[in-house]
Amino acid sequence: MSIDVSGVNKRYGDFVALQDINLSLPTGQLTALLGPSGGGKTTLLRIIAGLETADSGSVVIEGVEATRLPVQKRNVGFVFQHYAAFKHLSVARNVAFGLEIRKKPKAEIRAKVDELLQLVHLDAFADRLPSQLSGGQRQRMALARALAIEPSVLLLDEPFGALDAKVRKELRDWLRRLHDEVHVTTVFVTHDQEEALEVADEIVVVNEGRVEQVGSPDQLYDEPANDFVMGFLGEVTTLGDLRLRPHDIEVTTSPAPAATQGTVTRALRVGFEVRVTVSVPDQDVPVTVVMTRTHARALRLEAGSAVWLVAAEGATAVTSSRPSARPSVEPVAG
Ligand SMILES: Nc1ncnc2c1ncn2[C@@H]1O[C@H](COP(=O)(O)OP(=O)(O)OP(=O)(O)O)[C@@H](O)[C@H]1O
């Protein structure tokens, strides 16, 4: 394992920021710490980095007991949301910085910087100042700078958080490709489930100072451990006593066994899909169903259409009538 976190607790005064965190992250893995704002993701990342100390518990990095090691001795690279570049230094010098303070030979530094700038596709920008880069280019420079010291662990805290949606998306694809090339163990914090699902090998869902679930994107999406994870990873709608995904509901325009009858109140086209709102008796909140345009067209759905709804075979569903805060999640048998 590259990072082993055991029994970590952290309080700020009376406030419990982290409670008994246990994690093992294998070498070379790209892990997302995902969760709502204030859940403790940044605190956990800072404890791994050595920027914050845990009240109890331990952190082992690449087999080295790091709990009490200062940040400079942990061999970690960081990138934060707002990257503090040296404004008066060129892009190349910014990337070289960590190597220069480590007094590496000049020729070695030059070769390493060239290699890194190529890796992050900034070789044409080596002589520019950071102010002459776009936000996305600046974050790529930050990544190159973090990688320069050949860290055993790369820690990214919402690295693309300050960028607009389109650039974010480009950079997340780019991060995935970069990671496939460099394979450095990487942990990145995000509150964006789509970002985590798209980029990460494994996702750790952190909420209210606890780990809710650890798993691959598919596992989390298809087998959420509880209602919180289910709701955080994607849209959830209620059909009778089930809570399930809007695309996991089958719609027919004639009665089907065990189906709930309802009336379409709205069919809204959003890009390539159609979101259909269906009011059903005995349920205050309407059901939301998502389907392809082709499917909606074939069913000729429009406001006023009578429809029958049933959970699709294999749908992931939580029983909503169960009083427990953590209902079990089981696939619905067809
Ligand atoms: N130095 C501090 N003193 C007191 N409380 C703190 C301190 N740092 C963090 N907290 C609290 O600990 C909780 C967890 O914060 P943290 O930054 O880890 O959350 P997060 O999941 O990263 O959230 P975000 O996505 O908003 O950054 C928050 O409620 C925060 O207010």
The ligand as a Gaussian input file, in Angstrom:
#p B3LYP/6-31G(d) Opt

LIG

0 1
 N       -8.612000      25.153000      11.404000
 C       -9.894000      24.855000      11.641000
 N      -10.518000      25.268000      12.762000
 C      -11.797000      24.948000      13.013000
 N      -12.584000      24.223000      12.201000
 C      -12.030000      23.784000      11.051000
 C      -10.671000      24.082000      10.714000
 N      -10.403000      23.505000       9.514000
 C      -11.552000      22.882000       9.130000
 N      -12.521000      23.051000      10.045000
 C      -13.882000      22.494000       9.981000
 O      -13.802000      21.107000       9.755000
 C      -14.826000      20.682000       8.855000
 C      -14.205000      19.931000       7.701000
 O      -13.521000      20.841000       6.885000
 P      -12.828000      20.399000       5.530000
 O      -12.206000      21.600000       4.922000
 O      -11.991000      19.225000       5.785000
 O      -14.081000      19.954000       4.689000
 P      -14.190000      19.626000       3.148000
 O      -14.920000      18.342000       3.060000
 O      -12.845000      19.683000       2.513000
 O      -15.082000      20.794000       2.642000
 P      -14.898000      21.748000       1.353000
 O      -15.262000      20.922000       0.164000
 O      -15.882000      22.843000       1.623000
 O      -13.472000      22.213000       1.360000
 C      -15.577000      21.934000       8.443000
 O      -16.777000      22.009000       9.174000
 C      -14.635000      23.062000       8.818000
 O      -15.360000      24.212000       9.164000

